[in-house]
Amino acid sequence: IVGIACEFAGDIHCANDLWHALDGSRDVGSAIPRDRLDIDSYCAHMFNMDKDEQLRRKLFRKGYFLSNSQWDTFDASFFGLSDAEAGSIDPCHRLLMLKFVHLLDDAGYSIDKMHGSRTSVHIGQFSTDHAYTSLRMEPEYRSRFHGPNSLLYNAAARLSYHFNLHGPNVSLDVACSSSLEAVHMAVETLRTYEADIAVCGGVNGIFAPESVFYSSTIGAVSPDGRSRSFSADANGYAKGDGLGLIMLKRLSDAERDGDRIYCVIRDVLSNHDGSDEKSSFVVPSAAGQTRLLTDVYKRSNFDPQRIFYVEAHGTGTPVGDPIEANCLGRFFNRSSVEPPLLIGSVKSNLGHTEGAAGIAGLIKAAMCMNHRAIPPNMQFTSLNPRIEAQRYNLHVVQHSVPFPPSTDTDPIAIGINSFGMGGNNVHAIVEEYRPNGKNSITNGYPNDHANGHHQIENKQYFIFLFSTKTRKSLKDQVAQFNQWLQKIATSDVDNDHAFFQRISQQLLLRRTISYIHLAIFVFANRQQLQQQLDAFLAEQTISGLAIELRPATALSQKICFVFSGQGPQWWAMGRQLYESEPVFTQWIQLIDNEMTKINNGEWRLLEELIEKKNEQESRINDTNIAQPTLFAIQVALAALLP
């Protein structure tokens, strides 16, 4: 996994937000937003208040919902869409398009680099709420776009179309395991070399009262809107909005390209229950789950005893939880003298995000790897008595559990379950990534730039550059970055210098910066950056902040550098870089030696740039000195680029 993007309830906009919510046991549940779904009006219209009162009371009123601001940040012009067409697109698909850009940012890939790439896209979704709402619209409000834009195939197809991706493309619906099944399919495209990069995940959105009605009447949804995974008082699952995307590459390719690697997927496999040991179509099957575990660990030749924790499906249903937990217990078979098998479920934190449920569990597992800890399960009071925890040495995580100290032994591994109501089961095995010692993954540069990297670490100033197609989206992007930065406490960052250096490299070197509107921040420390961010958002001017507008039309040829001849020179220019940047220093000294030979020692570059004590002594405005000095400065600056 080389990139992660997500959006969940509680203004969780990224994987780090998710980790802080999980680790802090933050309750992100809420009542259904009335401006989205007015359940009382729906009941008054649909039900006989006397005859159907009991049914009406079954309808859930709470869950886990994205805020309006999370749904409404889509910029149609960025994707070349008219407002009419954008308004007809399923909000889930609009959010997928937006978060795909965030995924590229997280992975450090520009949109230009992805253009025409052999990238496969696999997206799980089974909510059809947008289709319900489109069908209910009065004809005069329904555009010609609403019909095709309400269909599920758009989930993946929109991404491949708008970003010109040429690999396999699949939108799929296998109910609640859709997104982990998407991961399974994505992994296979990499194994068979159908694709070089795979993007996969899932999305869920609750917009239609019909969705509330049908979910409530089957009896699987918690009336009070809480998923109490494995708890004795579990009364069903809580529905939730959500989205998760990951970017996958073959491990060898990721190491070769210097990608940041969150963790490694060792294997992922799926099966179907069939009809063995099933009392009904929607009831889980212990036999089907056991077959899956046996097959995936056998195929991957992976020792089940290495599994430290299982991120379970754990919906919080009185029937499903014991079947899953006891199945895990029987398969992993931990004796009383061994460390227990830890289990938990992200649904206790985020609710059941259905089409995005499996990917939510996988992203949680990836963040556990990065933080080397398992966060606590929420909503847990006491163990469901039908779970044989003592017999199988199972333990529901109720407090944060740190990973064992790193050793030379095998890396920590986590199993992930995701089950679909129709009988589809998926299990993934992920483990910590450990560099092999031959490839660096921390700086984003190939190994032949190792010397340049240690010189970059001496940099005293940082450049953050943001680039978008419109001024509004530029302000939104900077505002979101500012919110994220404020959440990152100084104590969370081992080294401010290295922290800002990594971000600067990501923003400058690996993102798309060819858009028209640019905001550039030049700063030496966190305080200066915060002052510049505040000034930008308040539309004020301040030293170190520049706002640029690029020409909308592209040049016919790509210009790499334009070196000025004369005019921008000033006394002592380049002096601070000369004192702090070894690469810059080396090139200035080299050019000084050559120029001294050419001018027969009449003047020296170093004398003019470094040794003159004041502006009165300087001859920098002499044309014979200004032009070669500007040449030297610009060549040395170019040499700083990787």
C-alpha positions as CSV (number, residue, x, y, z in Angstrom):
1,I,0.0,0.0,0.0
2,V,1.7,3.2,-1.2
3,G,-1.2,5.7,-0.8
4,I,-4.4,6.1,1.3
5,A,-7.3,8.5,1.1
6,C,-10.5,8.4,3.2
7,E,-13.5,10.3,4.4
8,F,-15.6,9.3,7.4
9,A,-18.0,10.8,9.9
10,G,-16.7,13.2,12.4
11,D,-14.8,15.3,9.8
12,I,-12.3,12.6,9.3
13,H,-10.6,13.6,6.0
14,C,-7.5,11.5,5.9
15,A,-5.8,8.4,7.4
16,N,-4.2,10.5,10.2
17,D,-7.5,11.9,11.2
18,L,-8.9,8.4,11.3
19,W,-6.0,7.2,13.5
20,H,-6.5,10.1,16.0
21,A,-10.2,9.3,16.2
22,L,-9.6,5.6,16.8
23,D,-6.7,6.0,19.3
24,G,-8.7,8.6,21.2
25,S,-12.0,6.6,21.2
26,R,-13.8,9.6,19.7
27,D,-17.5,9.0,19.2
28,V,-18.4,10.4,15.8
29,G,-22.0,9.2,15.7
30,S,-24.9,11.6,15.3
31,A,-28.6,11.8,14.5
32,I,-29.6,11.6,10.8
33,P,-29.2,15.2,9.5
34,R,-32.8,16.5,9.0
35,D,-31.8,18.6,6.0
36,R,-30.8,15.3,4.3
37,L,-33.5,12.9,5.5
38,D,-36.7,13.9,7.2
39,I,-37.8,10.6,8.6
40,D,-40.9,12.0,10.3
41,S,-42.3,13.4,7.1
42,Y,-41.6,10.2,5.3
43,C,-43.4,8.2,8.0
44,A,-46.4,10.6,7.9
45,H,-46.6,10.2,4.2
46,M,-46.1,6.4,4.0
47,F,-47.5,4.9,7.2
48,N,-50.8,4.6,8.9
49,M,-49.9,6.1,12.3
50,D,-52.2,3.6,14.2
51,K,-51.6,0.5,12.2
52,D,-47.9,0.9,11.4
53,E,-46.7,2.5,14.7
54,Q,-44.6,-0.5,15.7
55,L,-42.9,-0.6,12.3
56,R,-42.3,3.2,12.4
57,R,-40.6,2.8,15.7
58,K,-38.2,0.3,14.2
59,L,-36.7,2.9,11.9
60,F,-33.2,4.0,13.0
61,R,-32.7,7.7,13.7
62,K,-28.9,7.7,14.5
63,G,-25.8,6.5,12.8
64,Y,-22.5,7.8,11.4
65,F,-22.9,10.6,8.8
66,L,-20.7,12.8,6.8
67,S,-21.3,16.5,7.2
68,N,-22.7,18.6,4.4
69,S,-19.3,20.2,4.0
70,Q,-17.8,16.8,3.5
71,W,-20.2,16.1,0.7
72,D,-20.3,19.5,-0.9
73,T,-16.6,20.3,-1.6
74,F,-16.8,19.1,-5.2
75,D,-15.4,21.6,-7.8
76,A,-17.1,20.8,-11.1
77,S,-14.8,23.0,-13.1
78,F,-11.7,21.1,-11.8
79,F,-13.0,18.0,-13.6
80,G,-14.3,19.8,-16.7
81,L,-17.9,19.3,-15.8
82,S,-20.9,21.6,-16.1
83,D,-22.8,22.4,-13.0
84,A,-25.8,20.6,-14.5
85,E,-23.9,17.3,-15.1
86,A,-22.1,17.5,-11.8
87,G,-25.4,17.9,-10.0
88,S,-26.8,14.8,-11.5
89,I,-23.8,12.6,-10.5
90,D,-24.2,10.3,-7.5
91,P,-22.7,12.2,-4.5
92,C,-20.7,9.0,-3.7
93,H,-19.1,9.2,-7.2
94,R,-18.3,12.9,-6.8
95,L,-16.6,12.1,-3.5
96,L,-14.7,9.3,-5.2
97,M,-13.4,11.7,-7.8
98,L,-12.3,14.2,-5.2
99,K,-10.6,11.7,-2.9
100,F,-8.8,10.1,-5.9
101,V,-6.9,13.4,-6.2
102,H,-6.2,13.2,-2.4
103,L,-5.0,9.7,-2.9
104,L,-2.5,10.8,-5.6
105,D,-1.3,13.5,-3.2
106,D,-0.8,11.1,-0.4
107,A,1.1,8.7,-2.7
108,G,3.1,11.5,-4.2
109,Y,1.9,11.0,-7.8
110,S,0.9,13.8,-10.1
111,I,-2.2,13.7,-12.2
112,D,0.0,14.1,-15.2
113,K,2.0,11.1,-14.3
114,M,-1.1,9.0,-14.0
115,H,-2.4,10.1,-17.4
116,G,-2.4,7.1,-19.7
117,S,-0.9,4.8,-17.1
118,R,-1.7,1.1,-16.8
119,T,-3.7,1.7,-13.6
120,S,-6.6,-0.6,-12.7
121,V,-9.6,0.7,-10.7
122,H,-11.9,-1.4,-8.6
123,I,-14.6,0.2,-6.5
124,G,-17.2,-1.4,-4.3
125,Q,-20.6,0.1,-3.7
126,F,-24.0,-1.2,-3.0
127,S,-26.0,1.8,-1.8
128,T,-28.5,2.9,-4.5
129,D,-29.8,5.9,-2.7
130,H,-29.1,8.3,-5.5
131,A,-31.1,6.2,-7.9
132,Y,-34.1,6.3,-5.4
133,T,-33.9,10.1,-5.1
134,S,-33.5,10.6,-8.8
135,L,-36.6,8.5,-9.6
136,R,-38.6,10.5,-7.1
137,M,-37.7,13.9,-8.7
138,E,-40.3,15.7,-10.7
139,P,-39.6,15.5,-14.4
140,E,-38.9,19.2,-14.7
141,Y,-36.1,18.9,-12.2
142,R,-34.6,15.8,-13.7
143,S,-31.9,16.4,-16.4
144,R,-30.9,14.0,-19.2
145,F,-27.8,13.2,-17.1
146,H,-29.7,11.7,-14.1
147,G,-30.5,8.3,-15.6
148,P,-26.9,7.2,-16.5
149,N,-25.3,9.0,-13.6
150,S,-27.4,7.1,-11.1
151,L,-26.0,3.7,-12.0
152,L,-23.3,1.9,-10.0
153,Y,-20.9,1.3,-12.9
154,N,-20.0,5.0,-12.7
155,A,-18.2,4.4,-9.4
156,A,-15.0,3.1,-11.1
157,A,-15.7,4.3,-14.6
158,R,-15.7,8.0,-13.7
159,L,-12.1,7.6,-12.2
160,S,-10.7,5.9,-15.3
161,Y,-12.4,8.4,-17.6
162,H,-11.5,11.6,-15.9
163,F,-7.9,10.7,-15.1
164,N,-7.3,8.7,-18.3
165,L,-6.4,5.4,-16.7
166,H,-5.9,2.5,-19.1
167,G,-6.0,-0.6,-16.8
168,P,-9.0,-2.9,-15.9
169,N,-12.0,-1.1,-14.5
170,V,-14.6,-2.7,-12.3
171,S,-17.5,-1.4,-10.2
172,L,-18.8,-4.2,-8.0
173,D,-21.5,-5.0,-5.5
174,V,-21.2,-8.0,-3.2
175,A,-22.9,-6.2,-0.3
176,C,-20.9,-5.4,2.8
177,S,-17.7,-7.1,1.5
178,S,-17.6,-5.1,-1.7
179,S,-14.6,-2.9,-0.9
180,L,-12.3,-5.7,0.3
181,E,-13.4,-7.8,-2.7
182,A,-12.3,-4.8,-4.8
183,V,-8.9,-5.1,-3.1
184,H,-8.8,-8.8,-3.9
185,M,-9.5,-8.1,-7.6
186,A,-6.9,-5.2,-7.6
187,V,-4.2,-7.4,-6.2
188,E,-4.8,-10.0,-8.9
189,T,-4.4,-7.4,-11.7
190,L,-0.9,-6.7,-10.2
191,R,0.0,-10.3,-9.9
192,T,-1.0,-11.0,-13.5
193,Y,0.7,-7.9,-14.8
194,E,-2.6,-6.5,-16.2
195,A,-1.7,-3.3,-14.4
196,D,1.3,-1.5,-12.9
197,I,-0.7,0.4,-10.3
198,A,-4.1,-0.5,-8.8
199,V,-6.5,1.8,-7.1
200,C,-9.3,0.2,-5.0
201,G,-11.8,0.8,-2.3
202,G,-15.4,1.5,-1.7
203,V,-18.0,4.2,-0.8
204,N,-21.3,4.4,1.0
205,G,-23.8,7.2,1.3
206,I,-27.2,7.3,3.0
207,F,-29.6,9.8,1.3
208,A,-32.9,8.0,0.7
209,P,-35.6,7.2,3.3
210,E,-36.2,3.9,1.5
211,S,-32.7,2.9,2.5
212,V,-33.6,3.6,6.2
213,F,-36.9,1.7,5.8
214,Y,-35.5,-1.5,4.1
215,S,-32.5,-1.7,6.5
216,S,-34.6,-1.3,9.5
217,T,-37.3,-3.8,8.6
218,I,-34.8,-6.7,8.1
219,G,-33.9,-6.4,11.8
220,A,-30.1,-6.1,11.3
221,V,-29.8,-2.4,12.1
222,S,-29.4,-1.0,15.6
223,P,-32.4,1.2,16.6
224,D,-30.1,3.4,18.7
225,G,-27.5,3.7,16.0
226,R,-24.5,2.1,17.7
227,S,-22.4,-0.9,16.5
228,R,-21.5,-2.9,19.7
229,S,-19.1,-5.4,18.2
230,F,-18.9,-8.6,20.2
231,S,-20.7,-7.0,23.2
232,A,-23.5,-8.7,25.1
233,D,-25.8,-5.8,24.5
234,A,-25.3,-5.7,20.8
235,N,-28.6,-5.0,19.0
236,G,-27.5,-4.7,15.3
237,Y,-25.2,-2.5,13.3
238,A,-25.3,1.3,12.9
239,K,-25.3,2.5,9.3
240,G,-22.7,4.9,8.2
241,D,-21.5,7.1,5.4
242,G,-17.9,6.6,4.4
243,L,-15.2,6.2,1.7
244,G,-11.8,4.6,1.5
245,L,-9.3,4.3,-1.3
246,I,-5.8,2.8,-1.4
247,M,-3.1,2.7,-4.1
248,L,-1.3,-0.6,-4.6
249,K,1.9,-1.5,-6.4
250,R,4.0,-4.6,-6.6
251,L,6.4,-4.5,-3.6
252,S,9.5,-4.6,-5.9
253,D,8.2,-1.7,-8.0
254,A,7.4,0.4,-4.9
255,E,10.9,-0.2,-3.5
256,R,12.5,0.6,-6.9
257,D,10.5,3.8,-7.2
258,G,11.2,5.0,-3.7
259,D,7.6,5.0,-2.6
260,R,6.5,5.4,1.0
261,I,5.1,2.0,1.9
262,Y,2.4,1.8,4.6
263,C,2.4,-2.0,4.8
264,V,2.4,-5.1,2.7
265,I,-0.6,-7.2,1.6
266,R,0.7,-10.8,1.7
267,D,-2.4,-12.3,0.3
268,V,-6.2,-11.8,0.0
269,L,-8.8,-14.3,-1.0
270,S,-12.5,-14.6,-1.3
271,N,-15.2,-17.3,-1.4
272,H,-18.9,-17.9,-1.0
273,D,-20.8,-19.7,1.7
274,G,-22.9,-21.8,-0.7
275,S,-25.7,-23.2,1.4
276,D,-23.7,-25.2,3.9
277,E,-24.9,-24.7,7.5
278,K,-27.0,-21.7,6.6
279,S,-30.4,-21.4,8.1
280,S,-31.3,-18.6,5.6
281,F,-29.8,-16.7,2.7
282,V,-28.6,-13.8,4.9
283,V,-27.2,-15.7,7.9
284,P,-23.4,-16.1,8.0
285,S,-21.9,-19.5,7.6
286,A,-19.1,-20.8,9.9
287,A,-18.3,-23.4,7.4
288,G,-17.8,-20.8,4.6
289,Q,-15.6,-18.6,6.8
290,T,-13.5,-21.6,8.0
291,R,-12.9,-22.7,4.4
292,L,-11.8,-19.2,3.5
293,L,-9.3,-19.0,6.3
294,T,-7.9,-22.4,5.6
295,D,-7.5,-21.6,1.9
296,V,-5.9,-18.2,2.2
297,Y,-3.3,-19.2,4.8
298,K,-2.5,-22.4,2.9
299,R,-2.2,-20.6,-0.5
300,S,0.1,-17.9,0.9
301,N,2.1,-20.4,3.0
302,F,1.6,-18.0,5.9
303,D,1.8,-19.3,9.5
304,P,-1.5,-18.4,11.2
305,Q,0.4,-18.2,14.5
306,R,2.0,-15.0,13.3
307,I,-1.3,-13.1,13.3
308,F,-1.2,-10.6,16.2
309,Y,-4.7,-9.2,15.7
310,V,-7.7,-9.8,13.5
311,E,-9.7,-6.8,12.3
312,A,-13.0,-8.6,12.3
313,H,-16.2,-8.0,10.3
314,G,-17.8,-7.5,13.8
315,T,-21.1,-5.8,12.8
316,G,-22.6,-6.0,16.3
317,T,-25.4,-8.4,15.5
318,P,-26.3,-11.0,18.1
319,V,-26.1,-13.8,15.5
320,G,-23.2,-12.8,13.3
321,D,-20.7,-11.8,16.0
322,P,-20.6,-15.2,17.8
323,I,-20.3,-17.1,14.5
324,E,-17.4,-15.1,13.4
325,A,-15.5,-14.9,16.7
326,N,-15.8,-18.7,17.4
327,C,-14.8,-19.4,13.8
328,L,-11.6,-17.3,14.4
329,G,-11.0,-19.0,17.7
330,R,-11.2,-22.5,16.2
331,F,-9.0,-21.7,13.2
332,F,-6.2,-19.8,15.0
333,N,-6.5,-22.2,18.0
334,R,-4.4,-20.2,20.6
335,S,-3.7,-22.2,23.7
336,S,-4.0,-20.7,27.1
337,V,-0.2,-20.5,27.5
338,E,0.2,-18.5,24.3
339,P,-0.6,-14.8,23.8
340,P,-4.3,-14.4,23.1
341,L,-5.7,-13.7,19.6
342,L,-6.7,-10.0,19.7
343,I,-9.9,-9.1,17.9
344,G,-11.8,-5.8,17.2
345,S,-13.8,-4.0,14.6
346,V,-13.6,-0.4,13.2
347,K,-17.4,-0.6,13.0
348,S,-17.5,0.2,16.7
349,N,-15.9,3.5,15.9
350,L,-17.4,4.4,12.4
351,G,-20.5,2.3,12.2
352,H,-21.1,-0.1,9.3
353,T,-20.1,1.8,6.1
354,E,-21.3,-1.2,4.1
355,G,-19.8,-0.7,0.6
356,A,-16.8,0.9,2.3
357,A,-16.6,-1.4,5.4
358,G,-13.8,-3.7,4.3
359,I,-11.5,-0.9,3.1
360,A,-12.1,0.9,6.4
361,G,-10.8,-2.1,8.3
362,L,-7.8,-2.4,6.0
363,I,-6.9,1.3,6.4
364,K,-7.2,0.9,10.1
365,A,-4.8,-2.1,9.9
366,A,-2.4,0.0,7.9
367,M,-2.4,2.8,10.4
368,C,-1.9,0.2,13.2
369,M,1.2,-0.9,11.4
370,N,2.4,2.7,11.2
371,H,1.8,3.5,14.8
372,R,2.6,0.0,16.1
373,A,-0.5,-0.2,18.3
374,I,-4.1,-1.5,18.2
375,P,-6.6,1.1,19.3
376,P,-9.5,0.1,21.6
377,N,-12.9,-1.2,20.5
378,M,-15.7,1.2,21.4
379,Q,-19.3,0.5,22.6
380,F,-18.1,-2.6,24.5
381,T,-19.6,-3.5,27.9
382,S,-19.2,-7.2,28.4
383,L,-18.6,-10.2,26.1
384,N,-21.4,-11.8,24.2
385,P,-22.0,-15.0,26.2
386,R,-22.2,-17.0,23.0
387,I,-18.6,-16.2,22.2
388,E,-16.3,-18.9,23.6
389,A,-13.4,-16.5,24.4
390,Q,-11.9,-18.5,27.2
391,R,-11.9,-21.8,25.3
392,Y,-10.2,-20.2,22.3
393,N,-8.1,-17.6,24.1
394,L,-9.7,-14.7,22.3
395,H,-9.5,-11.1,23.6
396,V,-11.6,-8.1,22.5
397,V,-9.3,-5.1,22.5
398,Q,-10.6,-2.6,25.1
399,H,-7.5,-0.5,25.7
400,S,-4.7,0.5,23.3
401,V,-2.3,-2.5,22.9
402,P,1.2,-1.7,21.7
403,F,3.0,-4.0,19.3
404,P,5.8,-6.0,20.7
405,P,9.3,-4.4,20.3
406,S,10.8,-4.8,16.8
407,T,13.2,-7.7,16.5
408,D,14.9,-9.6,13.7
409,T,12.1,-12.1,13.8
410,D,9.1,-12.0,11.4
411,P,7.2,-8.6,11.2
412,I,3.8,-8.2,12.9
413,A,0.9,-9.4,10.8
414,I,-2.8,-8.6,10.9
415,G,-5.8,-10.5,9.4
416,I,-8.8,-8.7,8.1
417,N,-12.3,-10.1,7.6
418,S,-15.1,-8.7,5.5
419,F,-18.4,-10.5,4.8
420,G,-21.3,-9.8,2.5
421,M,-24.9,-10.4,3.4
422,G,-25.3,-12.5,0.2
423,G,-22.6,-15.0,1.3
424,N,-19.4,-13.4,-0.1
425,N,-16.5,-13.7,2.3
426,V,-13.0,-12.0,2.0
427,H,-9.9,-12.3,4.2
428,A,-6.7,-10.3,3.8
429,I,-3.3,-10.8,5.4
430,V,-1.2,-7.7,5.9
431,E,2.2,-7.2,7.6
432,E,4.6,-4.5,8.6
433,Y,7.0,-3.3,5.9
434,R,10.6,-3.7,6.7
435,P,13.1,-2.1,4.2
436,N,15.5,-4.6,2.7
437,G,18.5,-2.3,3.3
438,K,19.0,-1.8,-0.5
439,N,16.3,0.8,-1.2
440,S,15.5,3.9,0.8
441,I,11.8,4.7,1.1
442,T,12.0,7.8,3.3
443,N,13.1,10.5,1.0
444,G,11.3,9.8,-2.3
445,Y,14.5,9.9,-4.3
446,P,16.2,7.1,-6.2
447,N,19.4,5.9,-4.6
448,D,21.7,7.6,-7.1
449,H,20.6,10.9,-5.5
450,A,21.8,9.9,-2.0
451,N,24.4,12.6,-1.9
452,G,21.9,15.2,-2.9
453,H,19.6,14.1,-0.1
454,H,22.0,14.7,2.7
455,Q,22.7,18.1,1.3
456,I,19.0,18.9,1.2
457,E,18.8,18.1,4.9
458,N,20.9,21.2,5.6
459,K,18.3,23.5,4.0
460,Q,17.2,26.3,6.3
461,Y,14.1,27.4,4.4
462,F,11.2,25.4,3.0
463,I,8.9,26.0,0.1
464,F,5.3,24.8,0.1
465,L,3.4,25.2,-3.2
466,F,-0.3,24.6,-3.8
467,S,-1.8,24.6,-7.2
468,T,-5.4,24.4,-8.4
469,K,-7.6,25.3,-11.4
470,T,-9.6,28.0,-9.5
471,R,-9.0,30.6,-6.8
472,K,-11.8,29.1,-4.7
473,S,-10.4,25.6,-4.8
474,L,-6.9,27.0,-4.0
475,K,-8.3,28.6,-0.8
476,D,-10.2,25.4,0.1
477,Q,-7.0,23.3,-0.4
478,V,-4.9,25.6,1.8
479,A,-7.6,25.8,4.4
480,Q,-7.8,22.0,4.6
481,F,-4.0,21.8,4.9
482,N,-4.1,24.4,7.6
483,Q,-6.7,22.3,9.6
484,W,-4.5,19.2,9.2
485,L,-1.4,21.0,10.3
486,Q,-3.1,22.3,13.4
487,K,-4.1,18.8,14.3
488,I,-0.5,17.6,14.1
489,A,0.9,18.5,17.5
490,T,4.6,19.3,17.8
491,S,4.8,16.2,20.1
492,D,3.6,14.0,17.2
493,V,6.6,15.1,15.0
494,D,10.0,13.8,15.9
495,N,11.8,16.5,14.0
496,D,10.2,19.6,12.6
497,H,12.9,20.0,10.0
498,A,12.5,16.5,8.6
499,F,8.7,16.8,8.8
500,F,8.6,20.0,6.7
501,Q,11.2,18.7,4.4
502,R,9.1,15.6,3.6
503,I,6.0,17.7,2.9
504,S,8.0,20.2,0.8
505,Q,9.3,17.4,-1.4
506,Q,5.8,16.0,-1.8
507,L,4.3,19.4,-2.8
508,L,7.2,20.5,-5.0
509,L,8.4,17.3,-6.7
510,R,5.6,14.8,-6.9
511,R,2.3,16.7,-7.2
512,T,0.8,18.3,-10.2
513,I,1.8,22.0,-10.3
514,S,0.7,22.9,-13.8
515,Y,-2.6,24.5,-12.7
516,I,-3.4,28.2,-13.2
517,H,-3.7,29.3,-9.5
518,L,-0.6,29.0,-7.3
519,A,0.0,29.8,-3.6
520,I,3.7,29.7,-2.6
521,F,4.9,29.7,1.1
522,V,8.5,30.3,1.9
523,F,9.3,29.9,5.6
524,A,12.0,28.8,8.1
525,N,9.9,27.4,10.9
526,R,6.4,26.4,12.0
527,Q,5.5,29.9,13.4
528,Q,6.3,31.6,10.1
529,L,4.3,29.0,8.1
530,Q,1.3,29.5,10.4
531,Q,1.5,33.3,10.0
532,Q,1.6,32.9,6.2
533,L,-1.3,30.5,6.1
534,D,-3.4,32.8,8.3
535,A,-2.6,35.7,6.1
536,F,-3.5,33.8,2.9
537,L,-6.8,32.7,4.3
538,A,-7.6,36.2,5.5
539,E,-6.6,37.5,2.0
540,Q,-3.8,39.6,3.5
541,T,-0.2,40.1,2.3
542,I,2.8,39.0,4.3
543,S,6.5,38.4,3.7
544,G,7.2,34.9,2.3
545,L,3.8,34.5,0.7
546,A,3.2,34.7,-3.0
547,I,0.0,34.2,-5.0
548,E,0.5,33.7,-8.7
549,L,-1.7,33.3,-11.7
550,R,-0.3,31.3,-14.6
551,P,-1.3,31.7,-18.2
552,A,-4.2,29.4,-19.1
553,T,-2.7,28.4,-22.4
554,A,0.2,26.0,-22.5
555,L,3.4,26.9,-24.3
556,S,4.0,25.0,-27.6
557,Q,7.3,23.6,-26.3
558,K,8.2,22.7,-22.7
559,I,10.7,25.3,-21.3
560,C,12.9,23.9,-18.6
561,F,14.8,27.1,-17.5
562,V,14.8,30.7,-18.5
563,F,18.0,32.5,-17.3
564,S,17.7,36.2,-17.1
565,G,20.5,38.3,-18.6
566,Q,20.6,41.4,-16.5
567,G,18.3,43.4,-14.2
568,P,17.4,41.3,-11.1
569,Q,20.9,41.4,-9.5
570,W,21.5,42.8,-6.1
571,W,24.4,43.1,-3.6
572,A,25.0,39.9,-1.5
573,M,22.6,37.8,-3.6
574,G,23.0,34.1,-3.0
575,R,25.1,34.6,0.1
576,Q,22.8,32.7,2.5
577,L,22.5,29.8,0.1
578,Y,26.3,29.7,-0.3
579,E,26.6,29.5,3.4
580,S,24.0,26.8,3.9
581,E,23.8,24.7,0.8
582,P,26.8,22.5,-0.1
583,V,25.6,21.8,-3.7
584,F,25.1,25.6,-4.3
585,T,28.5,26.3,-2.8
586,Q,30.3,23.7,-4.9
587,W,28.9,25.1,-8.1
588,I,29.7,28.7,-7.3
589,Q,33.3,27.7,-6.5
590,L,33.5,25.7,-9.7
591,I,32.2,28.6,-11.8
592,D,34.5,31.1,-9.9
593,N,37.6,29.0,-10.9
594,E,36.5,29.0,-14.6
595,M,35.6,32.7,-14.7
596,T,38.9,33.7,-13.1
597,K,40.7,31.9,-15.9
598,I,38.6,33.6,-18.6
599,N,39.0,37.2,-17.2
600,N,42.7,36.7,-16.4
601,G,42.1,37.4,-12.8
602,E,40.6,40.9,-13.3
603,W,37.8,40.1,-10.8
604,R,36.6,37.1,-8.9
605,L,33.0,35.9,-8.5
606,L,33.5,34.9,-4.9
607,E,34.8,38.3,-4.1
608,E,31.7,40.0,-5.5
609,L,29.2,37.6,-4.0
610,I,30.7,36.7,-0.6
611,E,33.6,38.9,0.4
612,K,32.4,42.5,-0.2
613,K,31.4,43.9,3.2
614,N,28.9,46.5,2.0
615,E,26.9,47.6,-1.0
616,Q,29.2,50.6,-1.6
617,E,32.1,48.3,-2.3
618,S,30.1,46.1,-4.7
619,R,30.4,46.3,-8.5
620,I,27.4,44.1,-9.0
621,N,25.7,46.7,-11.3
622,D,28.7,46.7,-13.7
623,T,27.4,44.8,-16.8
624,N,30.7,42.9,-17.2
625,I,30.2,41.5,-13.7
626,A,26.4,41.4,-13.4
627,Q,25.8,39.1,-16.3
628,P,28.3,36.3,-15.4
629,T,27.3,36.6,-11.8
630,L,23.6,36.0,-12.6
631,F,24.6,33.1,-14.8
632,A,26.5,31.5,-11.9
633,I,23.6,32.1,-9.4
634,Q,21.1,30.5,-11.8
635,V,23.2,27.5,-12.7
636,A,23.9,26.8,-9.0
637,L,20.1,27.1,-8.2
638,A,19.3,24.6,-11.0
639,A,21.9,22.2,-9.5
640,L,19.9,22.2,-6.3
641,L,17.0,20.5,-8.0
642,P,17.0,16.7,-7.8
